[in-house]
Amino acid sequence: MSSDGDPSIKSPESRTPESRASGLSNGTTRIVADAFAAPTSGPADSTLPINAGRNANSVSDIGPGTDRLETIAFECLVAGLHDDRVAALLHALGWSDDFQCFAVAGAPGGPVAQTRQQLRRAVRDLGGTLTLTGLHQGVCVALTTVQAAVTPEVTCTAMMPAFDASAAVALSPVRKGVAGAVVAVRAALSTMAATKAVAGSESVRPLRAEDALPERALLGDDDARNELIASVYGSLKEAGPDDPTLGTVSAFLDSGGSLETTAKTLNVHPNTVRYRLKRAADTTGWDATNPREAYVLRTAIALGRIADA
């Protein structure tokens, strides 16, 4: 919950209500400032009704106060805020400190209020009790916790009828805590933004955020960029400079995917190249002989080398 590791996010005490609301939509800025402001009268927690969202199951039955808090919390997560005040907003909606969550996003299949109700109902029918929904730039997002039968794949399938059947649906990875909720929501949104650049994305429902890493990185998604560098590029070079895995994958990609050309470049037998590529696939989870996965590897290597420079 602390923002110490992110210099772009100041501590709650060092920011004014106006600065804490910066980056949010104009329609939400004022209520965010009000929620973060110290109350002038009444109990210290008067701006955060602690039990407001515990039994909320649809937009129509959560009440205007809780719906307002949900809107604020959603806007904060979209804006990348994850400090103690945002944690307090989630507490007010019934979320604990230690939760695992994921987000599902798609174009509304009907009126937004109806779509949000359907998303909540899908979670409730699976035994879940916590769902945060919101709309951002025409995309409806549902953030929920992993509990009972509420797992990413099962929940995403249950939510499909709520979304536009002709458009893509995005599924984020599972993440932990308030900072993880930021990652999940933003990953789902950036995946939706990237769908037009991912071949066949409309027929792949859901499109998982990890399957759109290069496109998300091109859109400026720092989480995608960091994952490509740390998980993919890092896996290729973790054995050290004397290990040939990174060099072999790079040479194979530069050759246009030719085993023979790569073997000549490296002065080894084609079977050696084949073995190294298989080892790289086992290590990274990405196969350089698959055109789509080769693109992921090429992007990761480029970003990693830039980061190393």
N, C-alpha and C positions, 0 to 999 in steps of 0.2 A: 503494500500500500504506500510505502514511502516513495517520494519522488527524488530521493537523493541521487539515484543513479542516472537521472535524466536532467541535464542542465537546462533543457527547454521548459521544464515544469517546475515552477517555484513552489515553495512551501505554502500551505494555506495562510499562514500568518503574514507572509510577505506580499500577498496579493490583495488588491482591492476587489470588492464584488464585481466591479466593471471589468477588471483584468481577468478575473476568473471566468467571466462569461464570454471573453473574446474568443472568436473562432466558431461560436455557435450561430445558428440561424437567427435572424433579426427578431422573429416572432417569439423566440425563447430566451433572448438575452436578458430581458427584464426580470422574468420569473427566476432565472438562474441567479441573478444578482440578489434578488429578494431571499432566495433559499440559503445563500451563502452568507448573507448579512447577519450580524448579531441581532437578536430580537431586542426591541426597545422596552418591552414589558412582557410579563408572563414568565413561565419557566424557561430554563436555558434551552430545552429541547423543543420549544413550541413550534419552531419552523419544520420540525421533522417528526410527524406523528408515527411513533415507532412501530405500531402494529397495523399500520394502514393497509399494507398489501398482503398480509399473510393468507387471507382467504379469497384473494382476487383470482377469478377464473375467466373473466371476459371483460372487454372494454366497457360493456354496459353495466356490469355489476361491481366494478371496482370503485366507482364513485369518482367525482371530479377531483377531489384532493389527491387521491392515490394516482389517478390518471395523470395529473399535473406533475407529480413527483416522478412518475415513470418517464414522462416526456423529458424532464430535466436530466434524469440519469442516462437516458439513451443518448441525448445530445452531448453530454459530457464524454461518454465512451467514444462516440464518433469523433469528437474533437481530440481524443487521445489523453484525456485527463483521468488520472487514477490515484489521486491523493486521498488523504483521510476524509475529506469532505465528501468525495464521491462514494467512498466506502460507507459513510453515514447515510447517504441517499439510498444505497442498496439495502442497508440495514433497515431503513424505514419501510422498505418493500418486502422485508422478510428474508433477505439473503444473509447468510452467515459470512464469517471471515474466510473460511476454508471451504471453497467450493470448486468443483470442476465443471466447466461449461463449454458450450459450443454454440455456433450461430448458423442459422439457415436463412437464406435471402433469395428473393425472387420478385418478379413483377406481380402486383396484386391481381387476383383473378376476378375481382369485382370491386365494390366500394371498399375503401381502406378499412373502415370500422368493421365491416363484415369479415374482411380478410384477417384482421387481428383477432377477432373472436374465434375464427376457425383455427388459427394457429394455437391459441390458448387451449381450445377444446381438444386438439390433437394431443397436446402434452398431458392434459388432465386425464384423457382416456387411457393413457399409458401409465398412469399412476404418478405423474409428476405434479408438483405444486407451484413451481417457480418459473415464470416466463416473463421476459421483458421484451415488449414489441415496440417498433417505431418505424417511421417512414423517412427515408433520406434520398432526395433527388429521384423520386419515383420508384425507389426500391423498398420493399417491405422486409424488415429484418426481425427475426425472433431469436432471442438469446435465452437459452434454458440450461438448467443444470443436469448433470448425469445422475439419475436416480431411478430406482425401480426399473421399468422397461424403457426408460428414456435414454436410449443410446443414439449416437449420431445417425447411423444408417436406418434404424427402425423409425426414429422420429422424423427424419427427412422424408421417408416414404409416406408416413401418416400425414405430413403437412402438404404433400404434393397437390391435393385437390384445391387448396386455398390459393395456389398461384396460377398465373396465366399459363395454360398448357402449351402455348406456342413459344414460350420464352425459356431461357435457361434458369436453373435453380442452382445456387451455390451453397456449399457446405464447408464450414471452417474446420480447422483442427480443434481438438480438445485442449483447453488451456485452464490454468488454475488461478483463482483469486481475481481481484479487481483489475490488476494489470493484465492478466490473461483474458479477462472479458473485453478489454480494449483491443487486444490482438485478434480475438475471435470475431468481433463485430467488424473491425476494419478489414480483416482478411476476407470475410464474406462479401463486403461491399466492393473491395478492389477486384475480387474474382468476378463479380457481376460486371464491373466496368471493363474487364479484360476479355469477356466472352466473345466479342466480335473478332478478336485476333486469334482465338483458339479454334482451330479447325474442328468442326463437328460438335461444338460445345452445346448447341441447342438440342442435339439428339442424345447427349450424355447428361442424364439427369439423375443424381446431382453431379455438377462439376465440382470436384474437390479443390480446395484452395492450393494444396500442394501440387496439383496437376497443372496449375497456371502460374507457377513461380516466375518464369522468364517474363511473361506479359505483365504480371503484377510489379516486377522490378522495374520494367520500362515505364510503368505508370508512376513510379516514385514511391512504391510501397517499401519502406525500410525493413519491415519484418521479412518480406520475401527476399529482399537483397541480402539481408544478414543470414537467412537460412541457406541461400545458395552458396554464400561464402563459407559459412561455418560447417554446414552439414555435408555439402557436396564437394566443394573445392577442398575443404579441410580433410575430408575422408581420403581424397586422392593423394594428398601430400603428407598425411600423418606419419607415414613410415620413414620419412626423412628424405634428404636430397639424393641419397644413393639408391633409393627405390625407383624402379623404372615405370611404375604404374602411371603417374601423371604424364610423363613424357610420351608414353605409348598412346594413351588416350588422346592427347593433344595432337600427336603426329597422325593418328588415324582420322581424326576429325579434319585436319588440314588437308589430308589426301583425298577427301571426298568419300571416305568410307571404304577405301581399297586396302585389303589385307596385303596384297603383293607390294603395292607402293610403299606402305608403311614398313613392311619388312625390309625393303631395299634401303629406305631412309635410315632405319635403325641398325641395318646390317645384321639382321637376325632372321630366323626361319619364320614363314607365315604362321606355323603352328604355335610358335612362341608368342606372336602377336595375339593370336586367338585366345591363348591361355591367359595372357595379361588382361585382355578385355573382359574375359569372364570373371576374373578376380576383381576387376574394378566394378563390374556390375554387382557382384556379391557384396562388395564393400559399401558402395554408394546407394545401391538400389536403382541405379539408372544404367541402361544398356546402350552403349555407344553404337551398336549395330542397328538400333531402332531409330528411324529418322526423327521422331518427336523427342525421344529421350536424348538423342545426340544434341538436339537444340538446347535442352536443359543443361547438359554437360558443357557445351560450348559457352553458354551464357555464364555459368558458374565459374569456369576457368578464366574468362575475360574479367569478370568482377573481382575474382580472387587476386589476379595479377595486378589489377589496378590498386587494390587495397594493400598489396605487398610493396608496391613501388614507393 
